[in-house]
Amino acid sequence: MSPVENPVLPNKVPQTLKEDVIFPPSEIDSNEPPLESEIHLRQILLFLSCLEWLWKDRTDYYATGNLTIYYSPHQKKSEYFRGPDFFVVLNTQKKYRRSWVVWEEEGKYPNVIIEVLSKGTASTDKTTKKEIYQDSFRTPDYFLFDPEKLELVGFHLVDGKYEEIEANPQGRLWSQQLGLYLGIEGDFVRFFTPEGELVPTPEEDARQAQQQIQLERQQTQQAQQQKERLADKLRELGIDPDTI
């Protein structure tokens, strides 16, 4: 799907352009095609799950995947729209939306966009979309993940142009907007804290907590067994352990 044309737009849409506004039927949620594959779906769900769990006490952001962004300077939903695989908008209200309409969101565009490449979309993601996100959206952080090659590339906006993000020694890319690293773990891209710790899903966090509880129980049992063995040894020597 391609928009009518690809204009270079300011980061704010004038609120005075009210005439000739055309809205599609209300049942239309998105102009984007279906997800490319199960990998795309699982990756998007992973991004959402981990970020929402990490930021569970925050309400000042919006994160979603495969949702249409309408950004027409004429405030028309029939022109100029894109649907990133995953994006995050900061300093906004966390609530459910059927689409992201720039002129209804105080002119805000995504702070972070991540595209999951496929054979059908790789060329567009690397060229046309990259240009739009750079020149029209002014999105500070843009990442592309190739699940087939397990390659991750990132760009940060510097003086209006994207510059490639250099990987750290662990091969991870820093997102200034999220305050997190992105890196490949297994077959997917994961978030990592500034200290390098993996940001878990709620399920992973629950398993880690359960494992910690089990470990503490084992340590307590081992300590008790050691104490009992020592007491038995003292009794063999004719010493009452309770008097020590």
C-alpha positions in Angstrom: 0.0 0.0 0.0 1.4 3.4 -0.9 0.0 6.9 -0.1 -1.0 9.2 -2.8 2.3 11.0 -2.6 5.1 11.4 0.0 5.3 15.1 1.0 7.8 16.5 3.5 5.6 17.7 6.3 6.3 19.6 9.5 6.2 17.8 12.8 3.0 19.7 13.6 -0.2 19.7 11.5 -2.0 23.0 11.5 -5.2 22.8 13.5 -6.9 25.4 11.3 -7.3 23.2 8.2 -10.9 22.1 8.8 -12.4 22.4 5.4 -13.0 19.5 3.1 -12.3 16.9 5.8 -13.3 13.5 4.5 -13.7 10.5 6.8 -14.1 6.9 5.7 -16.8 4.7 7.2 -16.5 4.3 10.9 -16.0 0.5 10.7 -12.7 0.9 8.9 -9.9 0.5 11.5 -6.8 0.4 9.3 -5.7 0.8 5.7 -2.7 -1.5 6.2 -2.4 -5.1 4.9 -2.5 -8.1 7.2 0.6 -9.1 9.1 3.2 -10.7 6.9 3.7 -13.8 9.0 3.4 -15.4 12.4 7.0 -14.1 13.2 5.7 -10.5 12.7 2.8 -11.2 15.0 4.9 -12.8 17.7 7.6 -10.0 17.5 5.0 -7.2 17.8 3.3 -9.0 20.8 6.8 -9.4 22.4 7.5 -5.7 22.0 4.2 -4.7 23.5 4.3 -7.3 26.3 7.8 -6.3 27.5 7.4 -2.6 27.2 4.0 -2.5 29.0 5.4 -4.7 31.8 8.5 -2.5 32.2 6.4 0.7 32.1 3.4 -0.7 34.0 3.3 2.3 36.3 3.4 4.8 33.4 0.4 6.3 31.6 2.3 8.9 29.5 2.9 6.9 26.4 1.2 5.0 23.6 2.6 1.8 22.1 1.0 -0.4 19.5 1.6 -2.4 16.3 0.2 -2.6 12.8 -2.0 0.4 13.3 -2.5 3.1 10.7 -1.1 6.6 11.2 -3.0 9.3 9.3 -0.9 12.4 8.7 -2.6 14.4 5.9 -1.9 18.2 6.1 -5.5 18.6 4.8 -6.8 16.4 7.7 -8.1 13.8 5.2 -8.0 10.1 6.1 -8.1 9.3 2.4 -4.5 10.5 1.8 -1.1 10.2 3.5 -1.2 7.2 5.8 1.3 4.6 7.0 1.1 1.6 9.3 4.4 0.8 11.0 4.8 -2.7 12.5 5.5 -1.2 15.9 5.7 2.4 17.2 5.8 4.3 20.5 4.6 7.9 21.1 5.8 9.6 24.3 4.2 12.3 26.3 0.7 11.3 25.3 -2.3 9.6 26.9 -2.2 5.8 27.2 -5.6 4.6 26.0 -7.0 2.4 23.3 -7.2 3.8 19.8 -8.6 2.5 16.4 -5.9 4.5 14.6 -3.4 7.3 15.2 -4.7 10.5 13.7 -1.9 13.1 13.9 -4.2 16.2 13.8 -6.3 14.7 16.6 -3.2 14.0 18.8 -1.8 17.5 19.1 0.3 17.0 16.0 2.4 14.2 17.6 4.3 11.6 15.6 6.0 8.4 16.8 9.2 8.8 18.8 10.2 5.3 17.9 9.3 3.1 14.9 10.3 -0.5 14.4 9.7 -2.4 11.1 10.0 -6.1 10.8 11.2 -6.9 7.3 9.9 -9.4 4.8 10.7 -10.1 1.2 7.7 -8.0 0.2 8.3 -5.0 2.4 12.1 -4.8 2.9 12.8 -2.5 0.0 10.0 -0.1 1.0 11.0 -0.1 4.7 14.6 0.7 3.7 13.8 3.5 1.3 10.3 5.0 1.0 9.3 4.5 4.6 12.7 5.5 5.9 12.4 8.8 4.0 8.9 9.5 5.3 9.9 8.7 8.9 12.9 11.0 8.5 11.5 13.9 6.6 7.7 13.9 7.4 7.4 12.2 10.8 10.7 13.4 12.2 10.8 10.2 14.2 14.0 10.2 16.3 14.6 6.5 16.4 14.0 4.0 13.6 14.9 0.3 13.7 14.7 -2.4 11.1 14.7 -6.1 12.0 15.2 -8.9 9.4 13.9 -12.1 11.1 15.3 -14.3 8.3 18.8 -13.0 8.5 18.6 -12.1 12.2 19.9 -8.7 11.5 19.0 -5.5 13.4 19.8 -2.0 12.1 19.0 1.3 13.8 19.0 5.0 12.9 18.8 8.1 15.0 17.8 11.5 13.7 20.6 14.0 13.8 20.1 17.5 12.3 17.2 16.2 10.3 19.0 13.2 8.8 19.2 9.6 9.9 22.5 8.4 11.1 23.1 4.7 11.7 23.4 3.7 15.4 26.6 2.0 16.3 26.2 -1.3 18.3 27.8 -1.7 21.7 30.2 -4.5 22.5 27.3 -6.9 23.0 25.9 -6.0 19.6 22.9 -4.0 20.9 21.6 -0.7 19.7 20.7 2.2 22.0 17.4 3.9 21.7 17.6 7.4 23.2 13.9 7.8 23.2 13.1 4.6 25.1 16.2 4.6 27.3 16.7 1.0 26.4 18.9 -1.2 24.2 17.5 -3.3 21.4 19.3 -6.6 20.7 18.7 -10.0 19.1 18.0 -12.8 21.7 17.2 -16.1 20.1 15.0 -15.5 17.1 13.6 -12.1 18.2 14.5 -8.6 19.1 14.4 -7.9 22.8 14.7 -4.8 25.0 17.6 -4.5 27.5 18.0 -2.1 30.3 20.9 0.4 30.4 22.7 -2.1 32.7 22.3 -4.8 30.0 19.6 -6.8 31.7 16.9 -8.5 29.6 13.5 -6.8 29.9 11.2 -9.8 30.6 7.7 -10.6 29.6 5.2 -10.9 32.5 5.4 -14.7 32.2 9.2 -14.7 32.3 9.2 -12.4 35.3 6.7 -14.7 37.1 8.9 -17.7 36.3 12.0 -15.9 37.6 10.2 -14.9 40.8 9.1 -18.5 41.3 12.6 -19.8 40.6 14.0 -17.3 43.2 11.5 -18.5 45.8 12.4 -22.1 45.1 16.1 -21.3 45.4 15.6 -19.5 48.7 13.6 -22.5 50.0 16.4 -24.8 49.0 19.0 -22.6 50.7 16.9 -22.5 53.9 16.5 -26.3 53.9 20.2 -26.8 53.3 21.1 -24.4 56.1 18.7 -26.3 58.4 20.1 -29.6 57.4 23.6 -28.4 58.1 22.6 -27.1 61.5 21.0 -30.4 62.4 24.2 -32.4 61.3 26.3 -30.1 63.4 24.0 -30.6 66.4 24.2 -34.4 66.0 28.0 -34.2 65.8 28.1 -32.2 69.1 25.9 -34.7 70.8 28.3 -37.5 69.7 31.0 -35.6 71.4 28.9 -35.3 74.6 28.1 -31.6 74.1 24.6 -30.3 74.3 24.1 -28.0 71.3 21.4 -26.1 73.1 24.0 -24.9 75.7 26.2 -23.3 73.1 
